Amino acid sequence: MSYKKAIYILPNDLLELVQKYVDGEFIYIPRKLGNKKEWGSNTSTRKELNQRNIQVYEDYLAGNSLKELSEKYFLSLKSIQRIIREQRNIN
């Protein structure tokens, strides 16, 4: 999310109206419902996490214990259990 200066975007009368409510403060203006983006759609994070989760599951199937996986991937035991459960449901 980037910040834009309202003085360059909003008409002067609208800017003055907004200033009546939040003079000099930061505000967040949410997207319209139809314009919302899914989490991770702007970066490769979602893809990277999916690949990691697949690898965790493959390591589990190869015989690694939950504790070993937790230490290898720096995740809690609960997170490892969740990943394995989700991957099992996918496959």
Backbone hydrogen bonds in HBPLUS format (Angstrom, degrees):
<---DONOR---> <-ACCEPTOR-->    atom                        ^
c    i                          cat <-CA-CA->   ^        H-A-AA   ^      H-
h    n   atom  resd res      DA  || num        DHA   H-A  angle D-A-AA Bond
n    s   type  num  typ     dist DA aas  dist angle  dist       angle   num
A0008-TYR N   A0005-LYS O   3.01 MM   3  5.66 149.2  2.11 115.5 123.6     1
A0009-ILE N   A0006-ALA O   3.03 MM   3  5.01 145.0  2.16 100.4 111.2     2
A0010-LEU N   A0006-ALA O   2.83 MM   4  5.50 161.7  1.86 150.1 156.0     3
A0014-LEU N   A0011-PRO O   3.05 MM   3  5.39 120.2  2.42 106.9 121.5     4
A0015-LEU N   A0011-PRO O   2.92 MM   4  6.17 159.8  1.96 158.9 165.7     5
A0016-GLU N   A0012-ASN O   2.94 MM   4  6.18 159.2  1.98 152.2 157.0     6
A0017-LEU N   A0013-ASP O   3.15 MM   4  6.33 148.6  2.25 135.9 144.2     7
A0018-VAL N   A0014-LEU O   2.94 MM   4  6.24 160.3  1.98 153.9 158.5     8
A0019-GLN N   A0015-LEU O   2.91 MM   4  6.12 156.2  1.97 148.9 156.0     9
A0020-LYS N   A0016-GLU O   3.22 MM   4  6.50 128.7  2.50 135.9 147.3    10
A0020-LYS N   A0017-LEU O   3.15 MM   3  5.29 139.6  2.32  98.7 109.8    11
A0021-TYR N   A0018-VAL O   2.93 MM   3  5.49 143.4  2.06 113.8 123.4    12
A0022-VAL N   A0018-VAL O   2.96 MM   4  6.19 163.0  1.99 156.9 162.6    13
A0035-ASN N   A0032-LYS O   2.93 MM   3  5.29 150.7  2.02 113.1 122.5    14
A0036-LYS N   A0033-LEU O   3.48 MM   3  5.66 172.2  2.49 108.5 110.6    15
A0041-SER N   A0038-GLU O   3.17 MM   3  5.58 152.2  2.25 138.4 134.7    16
A0048-GLU N   A0044-SER O   2.95 MM   4  6.17 162.9  1.98 158.5 164.0    17
A0049-LEU N   A0045-THR O   2.89 MM   4  6.07 161.9  1.92 157.6 161.5    18
A0050-ASN N   A0046-ARG O   3.02 MM   4  6.20 153.5  2.09 144.4 151.9    19
A0051-GLN N   A0047-LYS O   2.96 MM   4  6.23 158.8  2.01 150.1 155.5    20
A0052-ARG N   A0048-GLU O   2.93 MM   4  6.16 155.5  1.99 145.7 152.9    21
A0053-ASN N   A0049-LEU O   2.89 MM   4  6.08 159.5  1.93 148.0 153.2    22
A0054-ILE N   A0050-ASN O   3.00 MM   4  6.27 153.1  2.07 147.6 154.5    23
A0055-GLN N   A0051-GLN O   3.03 MM   4  6.27 155.8  2.09 145.8 152.3    24
A0056-VAL N   A0052-ARG O   2.84 MM   4  6.16 153.0  1.91 151.8 160.0    25
A0057-TYR N   A0053-ASN O   3.06 MM   4  6.27 161.1  2.10 145.9 150.1    26
A0058-GLU N   A0054-ILE O   2.93 MM   4  6.20 156.3  1.99 147.6 154.5    27
A0059-ASP N   A0055-GLN O   2.87 MM   4  6.06 157.6  1.92 149.9 155.8    28
A0060-TYR N   A0056-VAL O   2.92 MM   4  6.17 149.9  2.01 145.1 154.0    29
A0061-LEU N   A0057-TYR O   2.88 MM   4  6.18 159.2  1.92 151.0 156.1    30
A0062-ALA N   A0058-GLU O   2.97 MM   4  6.15 133.9  2.19 137.3 150.0    31
A0064-ASN N   A0059-ASP O   3.16 MM   5  5.80 164.0  2.19 153.3 149.0    32
A0063-GLY N   A0060-TYR O   3.01 MM   3  5.31 159.3  2.05 107.8 114.0    33
A0069-LEU N   A0065-SER O   2.98 MM   4  6.28 160.9  2.01 151.9 157.0    34
A0070-SER N   A0066-LEU O   2.86 MM   4  6.03 153.9  1.93 146.9 154.5    35
A0071-GLU N   A0067-LYS O   3.05 MM   4  6.29 156.8  2.10 148.3 153.4    36
A0072-LYS N   A0068-GLU O   2.85 MM   4  6.03 159.7  1.89 149.9 156.4    37
A0073-TYR N   A0069-LEU O   2.95 MM   4  5.98 165.6  1.97 151.7 154.2    38
A0074-PHE N   A0070-SER O   2.97 MM   4  5.55 110.8  2.46 130.6 144.2    39
A0075-LEU N   A0070-SER O   3.04 MM   5  4.87 147.7  2.15 133.7 142.0    40
A0080-ILE N   A0076-SER O   3.06 MM   4  6.41 158.3  2.11 152.4 158.1    41
A0081-GLN N   A0077-LEU O   2.88 MM   4  6.14 162.2  1.91 152.9 157.9    42
A0082-ARG N   A0078-LYS O   2.92 MM   4  6.13 155.7  1.98 145.7 152.3    43
A0083-ILE N   A0079-SER O   2.93 MM   4  6.15 162.8  1.96 150.8 155.1    44
A0084-ILE N   A0080-ILE O   2.97 MM   4  6.19 165.7  1.99 154.5 158.0    45
A0085-ARG N   A0081-GLN O   2.93 MM   4  6.11 161.2  1.96 148.7 154.2    46
A0086-GLU N   A0082-ARG O   2.88 MM   4  6.10 164.6  1.90 154.5 158.6    47
A0087-GLN N   A0083-ILE O   2.88 MM   4  6.02 165.0  1.90 153.6 158.0    48
A0088-ARG N   A0084-ILE O   2.86 MM   4  5.95 152.4  1.94 146.1 154.0    49
A0089-ASN N   A0085-ARG O   3.08 MM   4  6.30 151.4  2.16 143.9 150.9    50
A0090-ILE N   A0086-GLU O   3.06 MM   4  6.34 142.6  2.20 142.8 153.1    51
A0091-ASN N   A0087-GLN O   3.00 MM   4  6.23 158.6  2.05 149.8 154.6    52
